[in-house]
Amino acid sequence: MKQTTNYPQPQGVTAPEIEIYYKTTLRAAERPKIKSASDVFRIMSEIGEMSRNMEYKELFYSLYLNTASELLAVHKISEGTTKQTLVDIKFIMQGAIMTNAAAVIVCHNHPSGSTSPSSEDKKITERIRNAAALFGVELTDSVIITTGNYFSFAAEGIF
């Protein structure tokens, strides 16, 4: 004789649902094309929060691109102090997945006015590049900007 176990039926069980979507109001023909770090510098210098806080606090952004290097979205990842900001790579990858990006460019400012990358800048860039590769997304550049200048990892051959 086979004995069966009766398990209690769930009553009123709820679980959080994840809803992922990307909505844009830009038509494909209106998307800016990013050909170089100077395009990143121009776009990021015009973004309200970045332009207002360039010398005040460090901000870290991701720019998501399609296969034609057209800008799909700009995503603020973090804001920090006058010397640093923490970067959670999961947030960068979430944006890449939500926009179905082919490539990502990361960008942050240095309130000090120096465009020289720190050792931490180099380490986080490498970690982001490795994480992006796992998702089939290319990290095409990491750009450091100040009020009047920029530094491009790609242009300097650091990639």
Residue pairs with C-beta under 8 A, 6 or more apart in sequence:
20 97
20 98
21 98
22 72
22 73
22 98
22 99
22 100
24 72
24 73
28 70
31 66
31 70
31 71
31 72
32 39
32 43
32 70
32 71
33 39
33 68
33 69
33 70
33 71
34 40
34 43
34 63
34 65
34 69
34 70
34 71
34 105
35 69
36 152
36 155
37 141
37 143
37 150
37 151
37 152
37 154
37 155
38 150
40 63
40 105
40 107
40 141
40 143
40 145
40 150
40 152
41 143
41 145
41 150
43 63
43 71
43 74
44 50
44 61
44 63
44 74
44 107
44 109
44 143
44 145
45 51
45 54
45 145
47 61
47 74
49 59
49 76
50 59
50 61
50 109
50 145
53 59
53 79
53 109
54 109
54 111
54 145
54 146
54 147
55 111
55 113
55 146
55 147
56 82
56 111
57 79
57 80
57 81
57 82
57 85
57 111
58 79
58 80
58 81
58 82
58 83
58 84
58 85
58 108
58 109
58 110
58 111
59 76
59 78
59 79
59 80
59 85
59 108
59 109
60 76
60 77
60 78
60 79
60 80
60 85
60 87
60 106
60 107
60 108
61 74
61 75
61 76
61 77
61 106
61 107
61 108
62 74
62 75
62 77
62 91
62 92
62 95
62 96
62 104
62 105
62 106
62 107
63 71
63 73
63 74
63 75
63 104
63 105
63 106
63 107
64 71
64 72
64 73
64 74
64 75
64 95
64 96
64 99
64 101
64 103
64 104
65 71
65 72
65 101
65 102
65 103
65 104
65 105
65 140
66 72
66 100
66 101
66 102
66 103
67 102
67 103
69 103
72 99
72 100
72 101
73 95
73 99
75 91
75 92
75 95
77 87
77 88
77 91
77 92
77 106
78 85
78 86
78 87
78 88
78 91
79 85
80 86
82 111
82 112
83 111
83 112
84 120
85 108
87 124
87 128
89 124
89 127
89 128
89 131
92 104
92 106
92 128
92 131
92 132
93 131
93 132
93 135
93 137
95 101
95 104
96 104
96 132
96 135
96 137
97 135
101 137
102 137
102 138
103 137
103 138
103 139
103 140
104 128
104 132
104 137
104 138
104 139
104 140
105 139
105 140
105 141
105 142
105 143
106 125
106 128
106 139
106 141
106 142
106 143
107 142
107 143
107 144
107 145
108 121
108 143
108 144
108 145
109 144
109 145
109 146
110 144
110 145
110 146
112 146
113 146
113 147
114 146
115 144
115 145
115 146
115 149
115 150
115 151
116 144
116 151
117 125
117 142
117 144
117 151
117 153
117 158
121 142
121 144
122 158
125 139
125 142
125 153
125 158
128 139
128 142
129 139
129 159
132 138
132 139
133 139
139 159
140 154
141 152
141 153
141 154
141 155
141 159
142 152
142 153
142 154
142 158
143 150
143 151
143 152
143 153
144 150
144 151
145 151
153 159
